[in-house]
Amino acid sequence: MKLNRLILALAAASLAPAFANAATALNLSNYSVKGTYGLDRLDNLGGMGLEASAVTYARDRKSLFYVGDEGKGVVEISLTGSTLGYMAFDWKGTGSVNNDAEGLTYLGNGVLVLGEERLQDAYRFSYAKDGTATLKNSFVSLSNSVVGNDGMEGISYDSRNGGSFVTVKQNGPQAVKSAKLTFAAATGEPVSPLPKHGVSAPGGGNATDLIELFDPALLGLKSLSDVQTLSSVDALAGGAGADNLLVLSLDSRKLLEVNRKGVILSSFDLGNVLPNNGIEGVTVDELGNIYLVAEQLQGKGTPSDVKSQLIVLSALAPVPEPSTYGLMALGLGLLGVQARRRKQA
C-alpha cells in the first residue's frame, strides 16, 4: 500500500511541469458561432438596450452585463440574451457631454467599471437592480487629454497580482495600455466643459504603472473596438496563455488573440457574422466561450423593431484544463506501472 502511494506521488510530481503549461492559447481557428440573440430595446427606459457597445461576463452571477453607447445605463442579461435587470447612470458632475459609454468590465461581487470614450475616464460602481449609479462618486482619468470620437473603446480587468486593467484607444492614434487604477470621488464640479467633448471633473483616483504594451500597428487593424484579458479562463490559468488578450476591431471585422508583445496567435473573421451590424464589444467566460455584442441595424429604411444582438462563439473542441492533461497522463502512467508489476509477478 505504501509503495502504491509512493509511486502515485512520484508520478504526479514528475508530470506536474508537463501539464502546468499545457494550454497556452484559446486558438480562435477552433471557434464557430453557436448562436445569436436579440437584446431587448427597453424603450420604456429611453432605449437603454440599443446601440450595444461593450459587454462583460460576471462569473459569480453566471450572467452578462452590457451598455449602449448613449450611456443610459447598464443591462444584466442571461447567457442567451434575456433581460435580468438594469441600472441607470447619473452623469452629473462628471463633465461628460456625450455620455459615450464604450467600455465595461466586471471586478466581482457586483462591482463594474465603465469606460467613457471622449474623456478617457473610468467609473467604478456597484450594481443595484432598478437603481441609479452616481458616476462622479468613484472614477479615475486615464489621460489628461480630451479627445473626440476616437478615444477609449474598451477596458478589461485582470485580477492577478493585485489587479490591473488593459485599455484600448480606437484611433488617432491607436493604443493598447496597461495600468493599475485607484478610484475616488470628484472634488468639485467640472469647469467650462468643452462643446461636444466635455472635460474631466476635478479629483478622482490615480492611474499608476501606466505602460504601452506594444505598437498597435503590429496588428494591422483599421480600428481597436474592445479588449478582453484571458487570465480568467480556467484552461489558461497558471500558464503563458493567461497573459493573452482578445482584441476586437469593428472596422476590420476581426477578433484577434494576441500576446502582450503584440504577436498575433490566432484570429476569427467576423465578416460574415451579422455583416450589417457594428460588432463593438467582447468578453469571455471561464470555459473559454466568447460573447460579442453588436449594435442594431441602423440607417434610412431600418425597421423600427430592430434590436442590438448578442453573439456567442464556442470552441468546436474545448481547450482542456491543465489538470485534465495531468490526470490523463497520470492515469496512463499508473496503468503502465501496474502492467509491469503484473508481468513481473
N, C-alpha and C positions, 0 to 999 in steps of 0.2 A: 504493500500500500504506500509506504514511504517512497519507494522507488518510483512508482507511478506519479506521485505528486512532484517529485524532483524532476522527472522527465517533462511533465507539463509546464513547470516553472521555467526550465531551461529553454524549452521550445518557444514559449511566449516571449521570453527575453530576447532570444535570437531573432525572432520575427518582427519585433516591435519597430525597429528602424525601417523595415521594408514596407510596412503598411501605414506608418505615420504620415508619410508624404505621398500616398498613393494618388489622391485626387488633386490635380494641380490646375484644373480649369473646368468650366462648365461645358465647353465645346458647343457653341451655338449651331454648328452644322448638324447637330444631332436633334435640333428642336423643330417642332411644327406647331401650327395654330390648332389649339384644342377647341377654342370657341370664341365667339364674340357676343356681347350682351349690351343691349341698350340701357342707358342710365336715365333715371327719372329727371325730367326737366325742372321740377319743383317751381313751377310758375307762381304758385302761391307765396313763394319766398323770393320773388323777383328774378326767377330763372337761375337760382343758385346752382342747379345741376348742369347748366350749359357751359360750353367752351372749356371742357376738362383740360387742364394744363399740367397737373402734377398729381402723382399718386404715391402712396407709401403703404407698406404692409405692417400690421400690428400682430406680432407673433402671440402675445399673451391674450389677444382677443380673437384670433383667427379671423380677422376681417381686414378690410382696406379702408383708407381714407383718401379722398381726393378733393382738389379745389379747382374752380374755374378761374380763368384769368381776369374776370371782373372783380374778384376778391370779395364776393358777398358772404362767403362762409366756407366751412369745411363740411363734407358729407361723409358719413360712415356707410359702407356698403358690404354685402357679403362677397365671397369669392366668385360669385356668379352675377354680381351687379345689383342685387336687391337692396333698396334703401333701408338702413337700420336706424338712422338718426342724423342729426345735423346740428351745427352750432354757428351762429352768426359772428361776423367780425366787426369790431368797432375800431375804425382807423383814426379817430380824432386824436390829435396831438402827436401823430407820427410824422406829419409833414408830407405824407403821400398824397398826390393829386389823382393819380390814375388807379390806385389800389391794385397794382398789377401783380397779382399772385401767380408766381411761376415755379416755385419750388416748395417741396413738402417732404419732411422726414419724421420718423417716429423714434422716440427715445425710450419708450416703455412706460408702463403704469399710467397710460392715458395722456402722456406728455408728447406734444408735437412741436416742431419748429417749421415756421412758414417763411419762405423767401420772397422778397419784393424785388422785382426786376430793376426798376429805374433808380431806386435809391441804393440798391445792393445791400439792403438791410435784412436781418433775420429776426423773427419774433417767436419767442417761446410761450406756449400756453398749455393749460390742462383742459382736455376735452370734457365738456359737460353737455349732455344731450339737451337740446332746446335752450341752451344758454347763449351767452354772448362773451367773446374773448376781447378784452380791452388790450389791444396790441402794444400800446405805449408802455405798459407796465413791466415788460421784460423783453429787451431787444438788444441787438448789437449791430453796428455798422461795419461791413467788411471792407468798405472803401470810402475815402473822403470825397471822392468824385461822384457827381450825379450825372448819369448817362441817359440816353434816350431808350428806344425800344430794342437795344442790343445788349442789355445788361445781364444780370444773373438769371439764368434759366433753370438751374437745378441745384439741389443741396441734398446730401446724404450723410447719415450718421454712421460712424464706425465706433463701436463700444469698447474696443480693445485699448489697453494702455491708458486708461483714464478717460477715454472718449475724445474723438476728434471729428471734424466734418470735411467733406470734399464738396467743392462747388464748381460749377461751370458757368462761363460767360459766353453768351451767344455769338457775338461777332464784334468787330471794330475796336480792338482785336479779340479773338477767341482766347480763352484762358481756362486752365484746369488747376485749381488751387486746393491746398490742404491747410487747415488751421484748427487750433483749439479755441473754442468760443466760451466766453462767460457772458451772462445776461444780467441786465439791470434796468431799472425804470428810467424813463425820461426825467430830467431835472427841470424842465421848463417847456414852454410852447415853441415850436419852430418859428424862426424869424424870416419873413418875406419869402414864402415858398416860390420857387421858380415856376413860371407858367408851363403847363404840360408835364413838368417833371417833379416838382416838389423839392423839399430839402429835408435832410435827416433832422430829427429832433435832437436837442442837446442832451447829453448824458448817455445812458445806455452802458453796455458792458464793453468787453475788450476782445479783440482777435489777436492771439499770440501764436508764435511758431508758424506764421503765415508764409507758405512757400509755393512757388510754381512747380508742379510735379513734373511737367515735361512740356515741350513745344507742341501745341495742338496741330501744327502743320504736319506732323508725323502721321496724323490720322487721315488726312486728305478729305475732310468733311466740309460741306458748304456752310454748316452751322452746327452749334452744340445746343441741344434742346433739353437734356437732362442727364443725370449721372446717378449710379447706384453702386454702393460698395458691396462686396461679396463676402465680407467677413462673417455674415450671419448665416451663410449656407452651411449646413452641418457637414456635408461631404467634403468641404474645403477647409474646415476648421483645423488649425494647427499646422497647416502646410502653406506653401508659397501661394497657392490659389486663393487664400483668404485675403491677399493683398490686391487681387484683381478688381477691376471696375467694369461696369456696363456703361457705355456712352451711347446716347441716342442722338440722332440727327434727323430733324423734321425735313429739312430741305434736301438731304441726300437719301432719305428714306432708308436708313440703315441703322442697325443696332450692332455695336461692336463690343467684344470682350477684349480688354487691354490690361497690361500690367502697368505699374506706376512709373515705368520709364517710357511709356507711350508705344510699346511694341504691341501690334495687333495679334491676338491669339486666335480669334475666330470671329465670324460675322454672320448676321442674319439679314437677308434682303427683305425689306418691308414694302417694296414697290408694288406688289400685288395684294397687300393686306389693306383693305379699306382704302383704295388708292385716291379717293376723293375727300378723305378726312385727314386733318392735320394731326399726326401722332406726336404728342408732346411730352408724355410722362412715362416713366418706367420704374418698377420696383420688383423685388424678388422675395420668395418665402424661403423657409429653412430647408425645403426639399428641392429647391432649385427651380420651381415653377416661376415663370416670369409674367408680370402683369403690366400692360400698357394701357394708357388712356388716350383717346382721340377726341378732338372737337367734333361737333356735329357738322353735317354738310351745311355750307354757307353760300351766299351769293344770290343773285337775282333768279327768281323762279324756284327757290328752295321751298319744299313743303313746310307748313307751319308746325307739323308734329315731329320734326326731326329731333334726334337725341344725340348726346355725346355717347361714346362707345367705350366699353372695356374689352380688351383683347387678352386672351390667355395663351401663353406659349408653354408647352411642356416638352420635355425630352422624350424621344422615342424609347430610349433605354436609360432610366435614371442613373445618374452618377453614383456608384456605390460609395457608402461612407467608409472612411479608413478602417473602422472597426470591422466592417464586413470583410474586407480583404484579409485582415488579420485572422478572423475566425475561420475563414475558408482555408487559409494556408496552414493554420494551426491544426485544423481537423485532418487535413491531408497528411501533415507531418506525423500526427499521432497514429493514424491508420498505418503509416509506413512502419512506425516503431512496433506496433502490435503485430504486424505481419511478420516482421523479422524475428520477434520473440517466439511466435508460434512455429516458425520454420526451424529455429534453433532447438525448440523443445522436441 
